[in-house]
Amino acid sequence: MMYEHAVTSAGELSEIVGTPHPVVIDKVKKELGEFERKWLAKSPFCVLSTSAADGSCDVSPRGDPAGFALVLDDTTIAIPDRLGNRRVDSWRNVLSNPQVGLVFMIPGVNETLRINGRATLVRDGEFFDRMALKGRRPALALIVRTDEVFLHCSNALRRSGVWDPESWDEDTSELKVIY
């Protein structure tokens, strides 16, 4: 399907939206500093974005008690795999294309922490004991070496009202899924 007003080049896109302020560009770094470590220690939830070598994509939620993403060093985090639906779409993608994107959230905080990097799926490591939940070690963990780390602005979460109970639709009964 063709769209009459489709944007077809980076130049055209820049003409429409402009260029980012230098502050926005300068906030991107490679390392996890003290602030980012504190953020990860308080975050119980993130979304993981992956794509396979053929370009097919997956975005999936990851969550555990706050601090589930372990900081292994200034440029490396580990995320435990927990039993779920066993589709493992993200893990299959990582096997063919290691590039990943993560957005970490803290309930009630409108900013998000973004981490882009290269991932490896591992079966064991000295840190697996620290990722045990209810006495059970994960069978797998995703190791992410950071390429970009930055705090993302609050606009989307603020506008959406995601943390504002008064903005929530009370009638979601038809959306509840029973497995």
C-alpha positions in Angstrom: 0.0 0.0 0.0 1.4 3.4 -0.9 0.8 6.4 1.2 0.6 9.8 -0.4 2.6 11.5 2.3 5.1 8.9 3.2 8.5 10.1 4.6 11.2 8.5 2.5 14.5 9.9 3.6 16.5 11.0 6.6 16.8 14.5 5.2 13.0 14.8 4.8 12.6 13.5 8.4 15.0 16.1 9.7 13.1 18.9 7.8 9.9 17.9 9.6 11.1 17.3 13.2 14.3 19.3 13.3 17.5 18.3 15.0 17.9 17.3 18.6 19.3 19.7 21.2 23.0 19.1 22.0 22.0 18.2 25.6 19.9 15.3 24.2 22.9 14.0 22.2 25.4 14.6 25.0 23.5 12.6 27.6 24.2 9.3 25.8 27.1 7.4 27.2 28.5 3.9 27.1 29.0 3.2 30.8 26.7 2.6 33.7 27.4 5.3 36.3 26.2 5.6 39.8 22.9 7.0 38.8 22.2 4.2 36.3 23.2 1.6 38.9 20.7 3.1 41.4 18.0 3.1 38.7 18.6 -0.6 37.9 18.5 -1.5 41.6 15.1 0.1 41.9 13.6 -1.1 38.6 11.3 -4.2 38.6 10.5 -4.1 35.0 11.8 -3.6 31.5 11.0 -4.3 27.9 13.5 -6.0 25.7 13.6 -5.4 21.9 15.4 -7.8 19.6 15.4 -8.5 15.9 16.5 -11.5 13.9 19.0 -11.5 11.1 16.1 -11.4 8.7 14.7 -8.3 10.3 11.7 -9.9 12.1 11.3 -8.2 15.5 10.2 -9.1 19.0 9.5 -6.9 22.0 8.9 -8.7 25.3 8.4 -7.7 28.9 10.9 -8.8 31.6 10.3 -8.4 35.3 11.2 -9.6 38.7 11.6 -7.9 42.1 13.5 -4.6 41.8 17.1 -5.1 41.0 16.6 -8.2 38.9 19.0 -6.8 36.2 22.4 -7.3 37.8 25.2 -4.8 37.0 28.3 -7.0 36.4 30.7 -4.1 35.6 30.6 -0.6 34.1 29.4 -1.8 30.7 27.7 -5.2 31.4 24.4 -6.2 32.9 22.8 -9.7 33.3 19.1 -10.4 33.1 17.7 -13.7 34.3 15.4 -15.8 32.2 12.3 -17.0 34.0 9.9 -19.7 32.9 7.2 -18.2 30.7 5.4 -19.3 27.6 8.6 -21.0 26.2 8.3 -19.2 22.8 11.8 -17.8 23.4 11.4 -15.4 20.4 13.9 -12.9 21.9 16.5 -15.6 22.6 16.2 -17.0 19.0 16.7 -13.4 17.7 19.8 -12.8 19.9 21.3 -16.0 18.5 21.2 -14.5 15.0 21.6 -10.8 15.8 23.1 -9.7 19.1 21.8 -6.1 19.0 19.2 -5.4 21.7 17.4 -2.5 23.2 16.1 -2.2 26.7 13.8 0.3 28.5 13.8 0.0 32.3 10.9 1.5 34.3 10.3 2.3 37.9 6.6 2.5 38.9 5.5 6.0 39.4 8.6 7.5 37.7 7.9 9.0 34.3 11.4 8.9 32.9 12.8 5.6 31.6 16.4 4.3 31.4 17.4 3.1 27.9 20.2 0.7 27.3 21.2 -0.4 23.8 23.9 -3.0 23.4 25.1 -6.4 22.3 23.8 -9.5 23.9 24.9 -13.0 24.6 22.8 -15.8 26.1 24.6 -17.9 28.7 23.8 -21.0 30.7 25.8 -20.4 33.8 28.0 -17.9 35.6 29.2 -17.0 39.0 26.4 -14.5 39.3 23.6 -17.0 38.7 23.2 -17.6 42.5 22.5 -13.9 42.9 19.7 -14.2 40.4 17.9 -17.0 42.2 14.3 -16.4 42.9 12.5 -18.4 45.6 15.6 -20.6 45.8 15.6 -21.3 42.0 18.5 -20.3 39.8 17.6 -19.3 36.2 18.5 -21.8 33.5 19.6 -18.9 31.2 20.7 -15.3 31.5 21.0 -12.5 28.9 24.3 -10.7 29.2 24.2 -7.2 27.6 27.3 -5.2 26.9 26.3 -1.6 26.8 26.8 0.6 23.7 24.4 3.4 24.7 23.0 4.3 28.1 20.7 7.3 28.7 17.7 8.6 30.6 14.7 9.0 28.3 12.4 12.0 28.9 9.1 11.6 30.6 6.8 12.9 27.8 5.3 9.5 26.7 4.6 8.1 30.2 3.3 11.5 31.4 1.0 12.0 28.4 -0.3 8.4 28.6 -1.2 8.6 32.2 0.2 5.1 32.7 1.0 5.8 36.4 -2.1 7.9 37.0 -4.9 5.7 38.4 -7.5 8.4 37.5 -6.7 8.0 33.8 -7.2 4.2 33.8 -10.1 2.6 32.1 -12.0 0.7 34.7 -13.7 -1.6 32.3 -10.9 -3.9 31.1 -12.7 -7.2 32.0 -12.9 -8.3 28.4 -9.1 -8.0 28.1 -8.2 -10.3 31.0 -6.6 -13.5 29.7 -6.9 -16.8 31.5 -4.2 -19.4 30.7 
